[in-house]
Structures are given as structure tokens and as C-alpha cells.
Amino acid sequence: MRIAVFPGSFDPITLGHYDIVERAYPLFDKIIIAIGQNSQKKYMFSLEQRKEFIKQTFKDFPNVEVDSFEGLTIDYCRSKNVNFILRGLRNPADFEFEKAIAQTNRTLTHDNKIETIFLLTSAGKSFISSSIVREIINFKGNYELMVPDAVRV
């Protein structure tokens, strides 16, 4: 079974995230959207809110599951017996950052059984990031154009 983990903080989930999952959906038997917890980070939305946003956004995708985890993504993948990590790339800076993480993960697995799959975000969504959306929300701007319906509160 081809299962991919799409890890992130999803604070909040954006149309860029949606684009990656929608396009990866036919490639895998199941996609687990895994919300990582970082004790050093202050989130705008609670874990439960983020889970609910994602569940509502993908309610019509039966092979998309939502979960959360603490610790290393690679350890989470091992615990779920997953061989693929799904990542979206918006720009060259994302590629350099994600490449370093993917190479580190390969080193940590020793057995090289977990592969990172990169998808380029569609051009019309490549400028969207959760941090930009949070900033727009903080200043009471029109963020609704960048997020799925479930996030539009």
C-alpha cells in the first residue's frame, strides 16, 4: 500500500496545501495529513481547530486521514509504517530547505526506505503561506481568498 505523510503545522491550512493534496491524491492509496507539534512555536489556531479545518476541507476525500504527532517526522513515519513523505515546493528557497530535510531524513533512516516526494505548488497558489495568512488575519485583511472554506471563520 502506498501511503504518504504530508507533515506540517497547517496553522492554518491554505489553498496551497490543498493544491498539493489534491494533486497527490491519485498517486497514493492513502495520505495522512500529520500536524506536527513544536513546543517552541506559538500557534494562532489550536490543534483541535487545525484538525477540524483539515477534516472539513478533505471530507470528500475518503483516503485522506488527519493525525497529529510530536517529535521527528521520520519517527512518526516509522510508527505508521509509511514509506513516503509528501512536501510542497513554492519557490527555490523552499527547495533548498526541503532538500536538506529530505537528505537528513534519508541519513536518519539508514535503510533508505522512506522517500520524500516533492510537488511544485501550482503557479496561482505559489505565493500563499500560512505565515502570510496569519499576518493578514492579524491585521483584519481579506485572507479568505487564500484558505479553504473551512478556515473562513
C-alpha positions in Angstrom: 0.0 0.0 0.0 1.4 3.4 -1.0 0.9 5.7 2.0 2.3 9.3 2.2 2.6 11.5 5.2 2.1 15.2 4.5 3.6 16.8 7.6 3.3 20.5 8.7 1.8 22.8 11.2 -1.1 23.8 9.0 -1.7 27.0 11.0 -3.9 27.4 9.1 -4.3 25.1 6.1 -4.1 27.1 2.9 -5.2 26.6 -0.7 -1.5 25.8 -1.4 -1.7 22.9 0.9 -5.0 21.9 -0.6 -3.4 22.0 -4.1 -0.6 19.6 -3.1 -3.0 17.1 -1.5 -5.5 17.2 -4.4 -2.8 16.6 -6.9 -1.1 13.9 -4.9 -4.3 12.1 -4.1 -4.3 9.9 -7.2 -0.7 8.9 -6.6 -1.2 7.2 -3.2 -3.6 4.8 -1.6 -3.8 7.0 1.5 -2.5 10.4 2.5 -2.0 11.2 6.2 -2.0 14.9 6.9 0.1 14.9 10.0 0.1 18.1 12.2 3.4 18.3 13.9 3.6 19.8 17.4 6.5 22.1 18.2 6.6 23.2 21.9 8.7 26.3 20.9 6.1 27.6 18.5 3.1 29.7 19.3 0.1 28.8 17.1 -2.7 31.0 16.1 -5.2 28.1 15.9 -5.4 25.3 18.4 -4.6 21.7 17.4 -8.3 20.8 17.5 -9.2 23.8 15.3 -6.5 22.9 12.8 -7.6 19.2 12.7 -11.2 20.3 12.2 -10.2 22.7 9.4 -8.4 19.8 7.6 -11.1 17.2 8.2 -13.8 19.6 6.8 -11.6 20.6 3.8 -11.0 16.9 2.8 -14.3 15.5 3.8 -14.9 14.3 0.2 -11.5 12.6 0.0 -12.1 9.2 1.7 -8.4 8.2 1.6 -7.2 11.3 3.4 -6.7 11.0 7.2 -5.8 13.6 9.7 -3.5 13.0 12.6 -1.0 14.8 14.9 2.4 13.9 16.3 5.3 15.2 18.4 8.9 14.6 17.6 10.6 13.8 14.4 8.6 13.3 11.2 10.8 10.3 10.3 9.9 8.6 13.7 6.2 9.3 13.0 6.5 7.7 9.6 8.1 4.6 11.0 5.4 4.3 13.6 2.8 4.4 10.8 4.8 2.1 8.5 4.9 4.8 5.9 7.4 4.9 3.1 6.7 8.4 1.6 6.8 11.9 2.9 4.9 14.4 0.7 6.2 18.0 0.5 5.1 21.0 -1.5 7.6 23.5 -3.0 6.6 27.1 -3.7 10.0 28.5 -4.7 13.7 27.9 -4.9 14.2 28.7 -1.2 11.7 26.0 -0.3 13.6 23.6 -2.4 16.9 24.2 -0.7 15.3 24.0 2.8 13.3 20.9 1.9 16.2 19.2 0.2 18.3 19.5 3.4 15.5 18.0 5.4 15.0 15.1 2.9 18.7 14.3 2.9 18.8 14.4 6.7 15.8 12.0 6.9 17.5 9.6 4.5 20.5 9.7 6.7 18.5 9.1 9.8 16.6 6.1 8.3 19.9 4.3 7.5 17.8 1.8 5.4 16.7 4.5 2.9 13.2 3.1 2.9 11.4 6.5 3.4 11.4 8.7 0.3 10.4 12.4 0.1 8.2 13.3 -2.8 8.2 16.9 -3.9 5.3 18.5 -5.8 5.5 22.1 -7.1 2.6 24.2 -5.9 0.5 25.4 -8.8 1.6 28.9 -10.1 -1.5 30.7 -8.9 -1.0 29.5 -5.4 2.8 29.5 -5.0 2.8 32.8 -3.1 0.5 31.6 -0.3 1.9 30.6 3.0 0.4 30.0 6.4 2.6 32.8 7.9 1.3 35.3 5.3 -2.3 34.2 6.0 -1.8 34.6 9.8 -0.4 38.1 9.2 -3.4 39.1 7.1 -5.7 37.7 9.8 -3.9 39.7 12.5 -4.4 42.9 10.5 -8.1 42.1 9.7 -7.4 41.8 6.0 -9.1 39.6 3.4 -7.5 36.2 3.9 -10.5 34.3 2.6 -9.0 34.1 -0.9 -6.1 32.0 0.3 -7.8 29.4 2.5 -10.3 26.6 2.1 -14.0 27.3 3.1 -13.5 25.5 6.5 -11.0 28.2 7.6 -13.1 31.1 6.7 -14.4 32.0 10.2 
